[in-house]
């Protein structure tokens, strides 16, 4: 038997093996896809429930985080406005003095 004959025989053997294995591999791929789909459908309610619980917990977190954020913002505003308080008091007093010094206008439409 020559080397060319062995190569042809080996090629035919690999082809026969591929012809036998291809339907089995294809069937296994189809079964795997169907099982994956069935498992996805079975697990879907639990995934939706988990998503809803996660959404609820995150909204509770945002609900608790919001007032804390605004309290911190108010504290920063207070810390910035506190040194300006004497200037605001002086400006308010000057405004009240100038407003009191202004003459009153006569009422309109009185007969």
C-alpha positions in Angstrom: 0.0 0.0 0.0 1.4 3.3 -1.0 1.5 6.6 0.9 -1.0 8.1 -1.5 -3.5 5.3 -0.8 -3.1 5.8 3.0 -3.7 9.5 2.6 -6.9 8.8 0.5 -8.0 6.2 3.0 -7.4 8.5 6.0 -9.3 11.3 4.2 -12.2 9.1 3.6 -12.2 8.0 7.2 -12.2 11.6 8.4 -15.1 12.4 5.9 -17.1 9.4 7.2 -16.5 10.5 10.8 -17.6 14.0 9.9 -20.7 12.7 8.1 -21.6 10.6 11.2 -20.8 13.3 13.8 -22.4 16.3 12.0 -26.1 15.2 12.7 -25.2 14.3 16.3 -23.5 17.6 16.9 -26.4 19.5 15.2 -29.0 17.6 17.3 -27.0 18.4 20.5 -26.9 22.1 19.5 -30.7 22.1 18.9 -31.3 20.4 22.2 -29.0 22.8 24.0 -30.8 25.8 22.5 -34.2 24.4 23.4 -33.0 23.7 27.0 -31.5 27.2 27.2 -34.8 28.7 26.1 -36.8 26.5 28.5 -34.5 27.5 31.4 -34.8 31.1 30.4 -38.6 30.9 30.5 -38.6 29.1 33.8 -36.1 31.6 35.5 -37.7 34.7 33.9 -40.3 35.4 36.7 -37.5 35.2 39.3 -35.4 37.6 37.3 -38.3 40.0 37.0 -39.0 39.7 40.7 -35.3 40.4 41.4 -35.4 43.4 39.1 -38.5 44.8 40.8 -36.9 44.3 44.3 -33.7 45.9 43.1 -35.6 48.8 41.7 -37.6 49.2 44.9 -34.5 49.1 47.1 -32.7 51.6 44.8 -35.7 54.0 45.0 -35.7 53.7 48.8 -31.9 54.5 48.7 -32.5 57.5 46.5 -35.4 58.5 48.8 -33.1 58.4 51.8 -30.1 59.9 50.0 -32.1 62.9 48.8 -32.8 64.5 52.1 -29.3 63.8 53.3 -28.0 65.5 50.1 -30.2 68.6 50.6 -29.4 68.8 54.3 -25.7 68.9 53.4 -26.4 71.5 50.7 -28.3 73.6 53.3 -25.4 73.3 55.7 -23.0 74.5 53.1 -25.3 77.4 52.3 -25.5 78.2 55.9 -21.7 78.1 56.4 -21.3 80.4 53.4 -24.1 82.8 54.3 -23.2 83.0 58.0 -20.2 85.3 57.5 -22.3 87.5 55.3 -25.0 88.0 58.0 -23.6 91.2 59.4 -23.5 92.7 55.9 -27.0 91.7 55.3 -28.2 93.2 58.6 -26.5 96.5 57.8 -27.9 96.6 54.3 -31.4 95.8 55.6 -31.1 98.6 58.2 -29.9 101.1 55.6 -32.8 100.1 53.3 -35.3 100.5 56.2 -33.9 104.0 57.1 -34.1 105.2 53.5 -37.5 103.8 53.0 -38.8 105.6 56.1 -37.3 108.9 54.9 -39.1 108.8 51.6 -42.3 110.9 51.5 -45.5 109.1 51.2 -47.4 109.4 48.0 -51.0 110.7 48.0 -53.7 108.1 47.6 -55.1 107.9 44.1 -58.8 107.8 43.3 -60.1 109.1 46.6 -62.9 111.7 46.3 
